[in-house]
Amino acid sequence: MLQHYQQTSHCLALGYSDLSIWCFSCEAFLAAQMIQQLRPVHEIAYILKFGEAPPFRTV
């Protein structure tokens, strides 16, 4: 994934095992449920992994 980031500047990677999102630019994990732009991606990955929508989380 690091090589892909270096070649394309695509800085986000989704870890399918735990649905974590890593930002290579920030060198940090991102809270996908707290960042509105990442919620749809996280939800789709959750549905593909578990076959159902993620539980609603209040902030």
ZIBEL-V541938 format. One record per backbone hydrogen bond with DSSP energy under -1.0 kcal/mol. CO is the residue of the C=O (numbers start at 0). NH is the residue of the N-H. E is the energy in kcal/mol with one decimal. If there is no record, write none. Layout:
{{CO & NH & E} {CO & NH & E}}
//
This chain:
{{0 & 4 & -2.4} {1 & 5 & -2.5} {2 & 6 & -2.0} {3 & 7 & -2.3} {4 & 8 & -2.9} {8 & 10 & -1.0} {10 & 23 & -3.3} {12 & 21 & -2.8} {14 & 18 & -1.8} {19 & 14 & -3.7} {20 & 29 & -3.0} {21 & 12 & -2.2} {22 & 26 & -1.7} {22 & 27 & -1.4} {27 & 22 & -2.7} {29 & 31 & -1.4} {30 & 33 & -1.4} {30 & 34 & -1.2} {34 & 37 & -1.7} {34 & 38 & -1.1} {37 & 41 & -2.5} {38 & 42 & -2.8} {39 & 43 & -2.3} {40 & 44 & -2.3} {41 & 45 & -2.4} {42 & 46 & -2.5} {43 & 47 & -2.6} {44 & 48 & -2.0} {45 & 49 & -3.2} {46 & 50 & -2.4}}
//
